[in-house]
Amino acid sequence: MARFINPRPAFRPNSKLFFFRSGTNTQLVTYKDQFETTGLENTHPVLTDSAGVVPNIFFSGSAKLVLQDENSVQYGEYDPISGEAELGNFTLWEVTITYDINDIVEGSDGEFYKSLSNGNIGNDPVTTPTAWEQIRFIGVWNTNITYSIGDVVQSTLGNLWKALTATAGNDPETDDGTNWAVAISELSSDISSPTNLISGRNYVSTATASHVVPAVSGGAPIKITWLDGTVMTLTSASNMSVTTNIKTTDTTWVFEDFISTLTLVDTGT
């Protein structure tokens, strides 16, 4: 929590101190205590006594200070003052602010960054990875948002999905695999009972298989690597059910001679 840093050696008697957000004319609320306790706000303006002494003044972030004498005549303006970090509110990074470890800011690129040390001042988070760590947050998928490639969202069903394209309006739960891929790897069930292979994913088997014949087709492929190094590429639609010893005449892919204990491990896209 910042405390007011006096930019002048002395104030005039009965001065009026007006505090605003740095670079604006928006009033900044100041407090009498370092915890910014509700009910302990200073008056606006803050008044000095007859000797020019100010009361306790606490606030977060940078401020603009306008000074008026007892006759309301301005005799000073300073912007910015304080130079202390505004904690916990994800404000834009400011070159004049000293940040502490774990403080979070928004960079000029619109991304969020966490400070890696105390006394962090003058280090642009966008260009200084030694001073800042880029962090991301998982939001709930929203049809009104255009997501960037690599963005991860949670669906209303609680599943996590990764954007494969810059897309909006494509519900990941109903998407055909063109725009979204599952973001967290999972173990499929034993092949002796039905399981789903999701389009666009990679799987590794726990055993060798014989006579596995993939067919070539369009769409996002599923790749299975057997223990003997054989790679099988499936081009089925998403969520096609696979069972033991399945044989199919489906034109997109063919399975033959699965062993009953086969388990597939999803290793991602």
Beta strands, then each sheet from edge to edge (+ up, - down):
strand 1: 16-21
strand 2: 46-47
strand 3: 63-68
strand 4: 74-81
strand 5: 104-106
strand 6: 112-115
strand 7: 132-135
strand 8: 139-140
strand 9: 152-154
strand 10: 160-163
strand 11: 180-182
strand 12: 195-197
strand 13: 202-205
strand 14: 222-225
strand 15: 231-234
strand 16: 240-242
strand 17: 264-268
sheet 1: 2+ 1- 3+ 4-
sheet 2: 5+ 6- 7+
sheet 3: 8+ 9+ 10- 11+
sheet 4: 12+ 16-
sheet 5: 15+ 14- 13- 17+
end
